[in-house]
Amino acid sequence: MGWPVMHSRSPALHNYFFKHYRLTGTYVPLAIPPERLQAALRALAPLGFAGCNLTIPHKERALAIVDEADDAARRIGAISCVVVRPDGSLWGTNNDIHGFGRNILQQHPGWRADAGPAVVVGAGGGARAVVYSLVERGAREIRLANRTRERADALAREFGSSVMPLDWEDRHRALDGAALLVNTTSQGMVGQPPLDLRLDLLPVTALVVDIVYVPLETPLLTAARQRGNPTVDGLGMLLHQACVAWRLWFGVDPEVTPELRATIEATLPRYAGSGIGDPGSGTNLEPTNPASRIPNPGR
Ligand SMILES: NC(=O)c1ccc[n+]([C@@H]2O[C@H](COP(=O)([O-])OP(=O)(O)OC[C@H]3O[C@@H](n4cnc5c(N)ncnc54)[C@H](OP(=O)(O)O)[C@@H]3O)[C@@H](O)[C@H]2O)c1
């Protein structure tokens, strides 16, 4: 469920699993305006859904609607996955946190969150899952830079002294001596300008992660790769969180295989401004006005 939602790669991803595991079922994008979220979530059980995922802008509000949520979701303040329990009640969790760590570890098995200072840029929903995951994995110093300082302060208050909020102007200097850089802002997404960040002070050994996955290689990742930094794109995070959802919904534990990745990659533009999904192609841009893209959005 999202608003808008038609850009989502989740149907391609989950329907791949249905086919792969020969399960009868289908995953459908549900364009739900915020004022209908409660009714839509309550309709899942009578309609026979096993659960759903939630995306912008529903993650926070849904937490107040479900009957129960796990500790991680409550700490983060947002749910991204709902399970319909046998009695029809709703249970929520945040599977983005698992996606973030598992994705890095699959590509860099020796990675450790406590290897040195981490710089997280952004303090929105994605950042909350990233910071939670880093803290859980033992990160001792997380330098948090967000355009709106108050949001970084609020996140730091919630997650404790290892999270150090910074002024937005200090983001370039914060890279000095860092072992990890994570972009969690929407900058670098198709239709958005690149993240304005100078990498000069970032050690070339630092791992650079972008959770944006449209395009697959954001301008930040291109710049990092060109100066020799190891990089991780955001698609793996999406794939890994989907696996967590399948365990919860169907008791199946899928793997992120090269074939799965290739299937979803084929639907994504590789670089901003290249091929599938470019502005104008109508395949993945979130409309600024959802109603302009979704027929009869009120129904
Ligand atoms: N790979 C995955 O599985 C995954 C999971 C979650 C999210 N994501 C991606 O992560 C991105 C962010 O998602 P989200 O849910 O965290 O969104 P969000 O809650 O709306 O947060 C957006 C963040 O971007 C910052 N931002 C927006 N415009 C900016 C600008 N012009 N300059 C600097 N910062 C700016 C915001 O700063 P302010 O606080 O100042 O507004 C905020 O920190 C999206 O591309 C989303 O698709 C990927």
The ligand as an SDF file (V2000), in Angstrom:
LIG
                    3D

 48 52  0  0  0  0  0  0  0  0999 V2000
   16.3520    0.3590   -0.7230 N   0  0  0  0  0  0  0  0  0  0  0  0
   15.3140    0.2990    0.0730 C   0  0  0  0  0  0  0  0  0  0  0  0
   14.8060   -0.7780    0.4260 O   0  0  0  0  0  0  0  0  0  0  0  0
   14.7440    1.5930    0.6140 C   0  0  0  0  0  0  0  0  0  0  0  0
   14.0300    1.6200    1.8170 C   0  0  0  0  0  0  0  0  0  0  0  0
   13.5380    2.8530    2.2830 C   0  0  0  0  0  0  0  0  0  0  0  0
   13.7570    4.0140    1.5260 C   0  0  0  0  0  0  0  0  0  0  0  0
   14.4590    3.9230    0.3560 N   0  0  0  0  0  0  0  0  0  0  0  0
   14.7190    5.1310   -0.4570 C   0  0  0  0  0  0  0  0  0  0  0  0
   15.3110    6.1200    0.3610 O   0  0  0  0  0  0  0  0  0  0  0  0
   14.9330    7.4240   -0.0720 C   0  0  0  0  0  0  0  0  0  0  0  0
   14.3650    8.1930    1.1060 C   0  0  0  0  0  0  0  0  0  0  0  0
   13.2000    7.5230    1.5580 O   0  0  0  0  0  0  0  0  0  0  0  0
   12.5390    7.8850    2.9810 P   0  0  0  0  0  0  0  0  0  0  0  0
   11.4130    6.9570    3.1750 O   0  0  0  0  0  0  0  0  0  0  0  0
   13.5790    7.9730    4.0580 O   0  0  0  0  0  0  0  0  0  0  0  0
   11.9950    9.3630    2.6820 O   0  0  0  0  0  0  0  0  0  0  0  0
   11.6180   10.5270    3.7290 P   0  0  0  0  0  0  0  0  0  0  0  0
   11.1940    9.9450    5.0230 O   0  0  0  0  0  0  0  0  0  0  0  0
   10.6820   11.4100    2.9980 O   0  0  0  0  0  0  0  0  0  0  0  0
   13.0230   11.2960    3.9800 O   0  0  0  0  0  0  0  0  0  0  0  0
   13.6350   12.0180    2.9590 C   0  0  0  0  0  0  0  0  0  0  0  0
   15.0080   12.5150    3.3990 C   0  0  0  0  0  0  0  0  0  0  0  0
   15.6080   13.1870    2.2910 O   0  0  0  0  0  0  0  0  0  0  0  0
   16.0050   14.5170    2.7090 C   0  0  0  0  0  0  0  0  0  0  0  0
   15.9040   15.4480    1.5840 N   0  0  0  0  0  0  0  0  0  0  0  0
   14.8410   15.6430    0.7640 C   0  0  0  0  0  0  0  0  0  0  0  0
   15.1260   16.6180   -0.1410 N   0  0  0  0  0  0  0  0  0  0  0  0
   16.3870   17.0320    0.1340 C   0  0  0  0  0  0  0  0  0  0  0  0
   17.2570   18.0000   -0.4380 C   0  0  0  0  0  0  0  0  0  0  0  0
   16.8690   18.7570   -1.4830 N   0  0  0  0  0  0  0  0  0  0  0  0
   18.4930   18.1460    0.0720 N   0  0  0  0  0  0  0  0  0  0  0  0
   18.9060   17.3950    1.1180 C   0  0  0  0  0  0  0  0  0  0  0  0
   18.1290   16.4660    1.7230 N   0  0  0  0  0  0  0  0  0  0  0  0
   16.9020   16.2830    1.2390 C   0  0  0  0  0  0  0  0  0  0  0  0
   15.0450   14.8520    3.8030 C   0  0  0  0  0  0  0  0  0  0  0  0
   15.5890   15.9240    4.5720 O   0  0  0  0  0  0  0  0  0  0  0  0
   14.6050   16.8970    5.4270 P   0  0  0  0  0  0  0  0  0  0  0  0
   14.3800   16.1930    6.7320 O   0  0  0  0  0  0  0  0  0  0  0  0
   15.3720   18.1390    5.5480 O   0  0  0  0  0  0  0  0  0  0  0  0
   13.3290   17.0600    4.6250 O   0  0  0  0  0  0  0  0  0  0  0  0
   14.9790   13.5250    4.5560 C   0  0  0  0  0  0  0  0  0  0  0  0
   16.1240   13.3460    5.3510 O   0  0  0  0  0  0  0  0  0  0  0  0
   13.9410    7.1910   -1.2120 C   0  0  0  0  0  0  0  0  0  0  0  0
   14.6340    7.2530   -2.4330 O   0  0  0  0  0  0  0  0  0  0  0  0
   13.4460    5.7700   -0.9890 C   0  0  0  0  0  0  0  0  0  0  0  0
   13.0270    5.1320   -2.1870 O   0  0  0  0  0  0  0  0  0  0  0  0
   14.9630    2.7590   -0.1050 C   0  0  0  0  0  0  0  0  0  0  0  0
  1  2  1  0
  2  3  2  0
  2  4  1  0
  4  5  1  0
  4 48  2  0
  5  6  2  0
  6  7  1  0
  7  8  2  0
  8  9  1  0
  8 48  1  0
  9 10  1  0
  9 46  1  0
 10 11  1  0
 11 12  1  0
 11 44  1  0
 12 13  1  0
 13 14  1  0
 14 15  2  0
 14 16  1  0
 14 17  1  0
 17 18  1  0
 18 19  2  0
 18 20  1  0
 18 21  1  0
 21 22  1  0
 22 23  1  0
 23 24  1  0
 23 42  1  0
 24 25  1  0
 25 26  1  0
 25 36  1  0
 26 27  1  0
 26 35  1  0
 27 28  2  0
 28 29  1  0
 29 30  1  0
 29 35  2  0
 30 31  1  0
 30 32  2  0
 32 33  1  0
 33 34  2  0
 34 35  1  0
 36 37  1  0
 36 42  1  0
 37 38  1  0
 38 39  2  0
 38 40  1  0
 38 41  1  0
 42 43  1  0
 44 45  1  0
 44 46  1  0
 46 47  1  0
M  CHG  2   8   1  16  -1
M  END
$$$$
